């Protein structure tokens, strides 16, 4: 009797330092939020199991560093990615402007031949903040950016309030499943183990030659 299979989907989260990537991941996986996180060094990953229709799915979500010196993380970090989540802070226009770089960098490192067909999700985070009197990124502008790049799915979220976070990650998983075939989505037998969804796993293969210092931003 053959063992039942479950899908392992790799999702990578990209964006500037401070946009809330780690906060989103912790809220989604651990249902936990802290006001301050140490800056991610290289990349961390965490896993979470989902049931999508009749399929048991394990998301392996990579939380990447947002500092300038980590912009090019190397092919190893991007290899095998099934969906890419791009994140910006709705209160910081510069974090939206740099999305073009993150988008292009992923396309280059992942060696995508048809990027308009690859599953991307855009998240505008920190909508809980009172930004009425400051310059923000209009939602219309974000939607136009998505439309010009193959109709990328777009969500506004609050990691602090747990607003729309589950929906954004569920959409990423569904897009990956819809896009992947049996050769692109890794298959694990039911008795194989993946890293615990209750613990962030530190990736040991840090980028060679990069200074291992921690900052104070909530990445």
C-alpha positions in Angstrom: 0.0 0.0 0.0 1.5 3.3 -1.1 2.0 6.1 1.5 -0.2 9.2 1.1 1.7 12.2 -0.1 1.7 15.8 1.0 2.9 18.9 -0.8 5.8 21.0 0.4 5.6 24.5 -1.0 8.4 27.0 -0.7 7.4 30.6 -0.3 9.9 33.4 -0.1 9.1 36.8 1.5 11.0 39.9 0.2 11.0 43.6 1.0 12.9 46.4 2.7 14.0 46.3 6.3 11.2 47.4 8.7 8.2 46.6 6.5 7.1 43.8 8.9 8.1 40.6 7.1 9.1 38.9 10.4 6.0 40.2 12.1 3.8 38.8 9.4 5.5 35.4 9.5 5.2 35.2 13.3 1.6 36.3 13.3 0.7 33.7 10.6 2.7 30.8 12.0 2.7 31.4 15.7 -0.2 33.9 16.2 2.3 36.1 18.0 3.2 39.8 17.6 6.0 41.8 19.2 6.6 45.5 18.7 10.3 45.0 18.0 12.3 42.2 16.3 16.0 42.0 15.6 16.9 42.4 12.0 16.9 39.1 10.1 20.4 38.0 9.1 20.5 36.1 5.8 17.3 34.2 6.0 15.1 32.3 8.5 12.4 29.8 7.6 9.4 28.4 9.3 6.8 25.9 8.3 3.0 25.6 8.7 0.6 22.8 7.6 -2.6 23.6 5.8 -5.5 21.6 4.4 -6.5 23.0 1.0 -9.4 21.2 -0.5 -8.4 17.5 -0.1 -4.7 18.2 -0.1 -2.4 18.4 2.9 0.1 21.2 2.3 3.2 22.2 4.2 4.3 25.7 3.6 8.0 26.4 4.0 8.2 30.2 4.4 11.5 31.9 4.0 11.9 35.3 5.8 14.7 37.2 4.1 16.9 40.1 5.3 15.8 43.5 4.1 19.1 45.4 4.6 20.8 46.8 1.5 23.8 44.5 1.9 21.5 41.4 1.7 19.6 42.4 -1.4 21.4 39.7 -3.4 21.1 36.6 -1.3 22.3 34.2 -3.9 20.7 31.5 -6.0 20.5 29.0 -3.1 17.9 31.1 -1.3 15.7 31.4 -4.3 16.1 27.9 -5.8 12.9 25.9 -5.8 10.6 28.7 -4.8 6.9 28.1 -5.6 5.6 31.6 -4.8 7.1 35.0 -3.9 5.5 37.4 -1.5 6.6 41.1 -1.8 6.0 43.3 1.2 6.0 47.1 1.6 5.0 49.4 4.4 1.9 51.4 3.4 3.2 54.4 5.4 6.7 54.4 3.8 6.6 55.3 0.0 10.3 54.4 -0.3 9.5 50.8 0.6 7.0 50.7 -2.2 9.5 52.3 -4.7 12.1 49.5 -4.0 9.6 46.8 -4.8 10.8 47.0 -8.4 14.3 46.0 -7.3 13.0 43.1 -5.2 10.8 41.9 -8.1 13.6 42.1 -10.6 16.1 40.5 -8.3 13.8 37.5 -7.7 13.2 37.1 -11.4 16.9 37.1 -12.0 18.0 34.8 -9.2 15.1 32.4 -9.7 15.9 32.4 -13.5 12.2 32.9 -14.5 11.6 32.7 -18.2 8.0 33.8 -17.9 7.8 36.0 -14.8 4.2 37.2 -15.6 3.0 33.6 -15.1 4.9 33.0 -11.8 2.8 33.3 -8.6 3.6 36.6 -6.9 1.6 38.2 -4.0 2.0 41.8 -3.0 1.3 42.8 0.7 0.9 46.4 1.9 1.5 46.0 5.6 0.9 48.2 8.7 -2.5 49.5 7.8 -3.3 49.7 11.6 -1.1 52.7 12.0 -2.6 56.2 12.2 -1.1 57.7 9.0 -3.8 60.1 8.0 -1.5 63.1 8.1 1.5 61.5 6.5 2.4 60.7 2.9 1.3 57.1 2.1 1.2 54.8 -0.8 -2.3 55.0 -2.5 -4.0 51.7 -2.9 -4.8 52.6 -6.5 -1.1 53.0 -7.2 -0.3 49.6 -5.7 -3.1 47.9 -7.7 -1.8 49.5 -10.9 1.7 48.2 -10.1 0.3 44.7 -9.7 -1.7 44.9 -13.0 1.3 46.0 -15.0 3.2 42.8 -13.8 0.7 40.1 -14.8 -2.1 40.9 -12.3 -0.3 40.1 -9.1 -2.6 39.4 -6.2 -2.7 42.3 -3.7 -3.5 42.4 0.0 -3.4 45.1 2.7 -2.6 43.7 6.1 -1.8 44.4 9.7 0.5 42.0 11.4 -0.2 43.6 14.7 -4.0 43.3 14.4 -3.8 40.0 12.5 -5.8 41.6 9.7 -5.8 39.8 6.4 -2.6 37.9 7.2 -4.1 34.4 6.9 -5.8 35.4 3.6 -2.6 36.6 2.1 -0.6 33.4 2.9 -3.5 31.2 1.9 -3.6 32.9 -1.4 0.1 32.3 -1.9 -0.3 28.6 -1.2 -3.3 28.3 -3.5 -1.5 30.1 -6.3 1.5 27.9 -5.9 -0.6 24.7 -6.1 -2.5 26.0 -9.2 0.8 26.9 -10.9 2.9 23.8 -10.0 2.8 20.4 -11.4 4.0 17.1 -9.9 7.6 17.9 -10.8 7.7 21.4 -9.4 5.9 20.8 -6.1 8.1 18.7 -3.8 6.5 15.5 -2.5 7.1 14.1 1.0 5.9 10.7 2.2 3.6 11.1 5.2 6.1 9.7 7.6 8.8 12.2 6.7 9.3 15.1 9.0 9.6 18.8 8.2 10.8 21.5 10.7 8.3 22.3 13.5 5.8 24.9 12.7 6.2 26.1 16.3 9.8 27.2 15.9 11.7 29.5 13.5 14.7 27.7 12.1 17.9 29.6 11.6 19.5 28.9 8.3 23.1 28.2 8.8 24.3 28.9 5.3 24.8 32.6 5.8 25.9 34.7 2.8 29.7 34.5 2.6 31.6 37.5 3.7 28.6 39.5 5.0 29.1 41.1 8.4 26.9 39.3 10.9 25.5 42.3 12.8 22.0 42.7 14.1 20.0 46.0 13.9 16.9 47.1 15.7 14.3 47.3 13.0 11.3 45.1 12.9 12.0 43.3 9.7 
